[in-house]
Amino acid sequence: MRKYVYLAIKMNNRMKRIIFMLVFVITGNLIYAQEMKELFRVMPDSVIPLLTKNNREDCIDFLDSNMKAEVKNLFGKPSQLKKLTKNYLFMQTTPVSSVEMKVLPVNDSTNVIGVINTYCTRVCDSKLTFYDTKWKPLRISDFINLPVIANFRLNSDSIQNELSNHEIADMFNVPYIKYSFSSDNNDIIFTNTSLDNLNSEDRKLVESKDNNLNVIKYRWNNGKFIR
């Protein structure tokens, strides 16, 4: 009888080890699958239409080999993956456009992906989208209330005496804001680039002596960006 009890305990311990290993492997694979490298590899072509899956895999292989991660995009022009970490990516898709991606934790087991597309001709302007880790689009309003031009402090000490609020608004009737993720933490930075669209005289009136007055930073907290 004692022999059967011993065998049962031994079998039970073996089953526990097997279950533990299965949980470890599955959890490890889930964590790996939510890292930027793998998300970039498997993402739909529609997220960055200029790049194919082969392009993306070549970029990853080049970086892993400490080589310049540059490929020919669908237009036959160079696109370069400039930075790739576990949770951040920066891709220069063309000389005037770029894509940034950030993996952001919602809770212990769930992440979302923020994607910033930026276009710079005379003035830089950006668009922000969110996806789950299966690349299903998510509502932006669930994660952030985007700033508007009125949220930026425009050198109030010097321009209020020279320009009316109406005149200031006229200068920014077509607002431009550049977005960027911090590669070091989960902040998102908004820069008022509307100044670049002004003539030199108007710009002198509204340009702040402190550049930080034209920058707004949000931090990621409990699954949402807050100011």
N, C-alpha and C positions, 0 to 999 in steps of 0.2 A: 504493500500500500504506500509506504514511504517513497519507494522508487517512482511510482506513478505521480505522486505529488511533486517530487523533484523535477520529473520530466515536464509536468504541466507548467511549473514555475519557469523552467528553462525556455520552454516554447513561448510563454507569455513575454518574457524579457526579449526574446528574439523578435517577436512580433512588434514590440515597442520600438526596438531599434530600427526595424524595417519601416515602420510608420514614420518615425522621426526623420529618417533619411529621405523618404518620399516627400515629406513636408518641406525639408530643407532644400531639396532639388527644385520642387515646384515654386517655392517662395523665391529662391535664387533666380530662377528663370523669369519670374514675374518682375523682380527688381531689375534684372538685366534688360528685359523687354521695354522697361520704362526709362532707360537711359537714352540720352540724346543720340548717340551713335546709331543705335538700333532703330529708334523712331525715325531718324532721317533716312535710314536705309529702306524702310518698308512704307514710308508715307506715299500717298497717292501723287501721281505726277501733277495733278491739278493744283497742288499747293505751291509748287514752283514750276510753272509750265515750261520754262526754258530748259529744264533738266530732266533727263531720263533716269530710270533706276540705275542703268549702267554708269551714267555720269556720276551719280551720287556714290555708288560703290567704288568707283575709281578714285574719287576724292578722298574717301575714307582710307583706302589702301595707300594712297600717296602720303597722307598724313602719318599713318602708322609706320611708314618707311622713312619718315623724316624728309620727305620730298615736298616740293611746292605742289599744293593740291589744286592744280588748274586743269580744266577740261574745256573742250569745245562744246558750247551749248547748241541748241537746235538751230540757231541762226549762224552757226559756224564761227561764233565769236567766243573769246575766253570768258569763263566764269571761274572764280576762285573761292574755295573754302578756306577762310583765313583763320578761323578759330573754332575748335570743337572740344568741349569738356563733357563731363557726365550730364550736365544740365543746361548747357549753353552752346549756341552755334551762331557764327556770323559768316554769311555768304555774300560775296560781291558778285552779283549776277551779271551786271554790265557796268561800264564806267559811271553811269548815272543812277543805278538802282542797286539795292541791297536787301537782304532778308536776314532778320535776327529771329532766333527761336529760344525759348526758355521753358524748361520743365519746372512746373510750380506745384508744390505739395498742397493738396486740399485737406488730407488727413493722413494717417499712418500708412494707408494702403492705396490711396487714390491720388493721382496727379492729373493736372491739365497742362496743355501746351499753349503758350502764348506765341503768336507769330506777328512780327512787325515787318511790313513792306514799306520801304522808303524810296522815294524818287527825288532826285536832285537835278534840276535843270538850272534855272536862275535861282530858284528857291527850293529848299528841301521840304517835303511834306510826307506824312506817313499815314499808314492804315494799320489798325490792330485787329486781329482775329484770335479766337480761342477754339481749341479742339480738345476732345478727350484723347486718351492714349491709343484709341483705335481710329483716330483721325475723323471722328464725327464732329461737325461744327457745333459750337455751343453759343449761347446768347452772351454777347459782350456785357450787357447790363447786369448779368449775374456776378460779374467779377470786377467791374470798375465803372465809375462815373467819370467819363472823359472830361478833361478841362477844356474851357473855351478861352478865347482871347481875353475876355473880361477878368479871368482869374489871374492873369499876369500883372504884376505891379510895374507900371511903366513910368519910372522916374518921377513920382508924384511931386517931389520937392521942386522940380524945375519946370515941368510942362504945364501944370495947372494954371499958372499965371499967364501963360502965353497962348494956350489953346483951350478951347471949350471941349467938353466931353463929346459933343457932336462932331467937332473937327477931328478929334482923336479917332472916333468910330469910323469916320469916313476914310481915314488912312488905312484902316484894317477891314474894309468891306469884303475883301477876299482873304480870310485868315489862313495862315500856314503854321503848322506846328509839327516839329520833328519829334518822333518817339525813339527811345532806345532803352534796351535792357542793360542793367549792370551785369558784367560778367563775374563780379566778385560776390554779389549777394542777390537778393530777389527784388531789388528796387527797380522801378521804371522811371525814366527821366523824360520830361517834356520840355522842349526848347522852343520858344517863340521865334520862328524864323521869318515872320512877317516883316521884320525890320529890313531884311534883305531885299524886299520888294519896294522899298521907299526910295525916293531920290535923296541925294546927299543932304540937302537942307532939312527936309522933314526928319530924316534919320537922326541928325544931330539934336533935334528938339526932343525926341522921344527915347533915344538910346540911353540906357542907364549907365552910370559910371561903374556900377557894380553889376557884372554880367549875371550874377546869381538872381538878380531881380527879374530876369527874363527866363528863368528856369524854374520848373516845378518838379518836385520829386515825390513819388508815392512809394509806400512800402507795402509789402505783401504780408497780410495778417489774417489768420483764420480763414484762408481760402478766398481772400479778396484783397484788391489793392485799395489802400486808404491813404489820404493825404496827411 
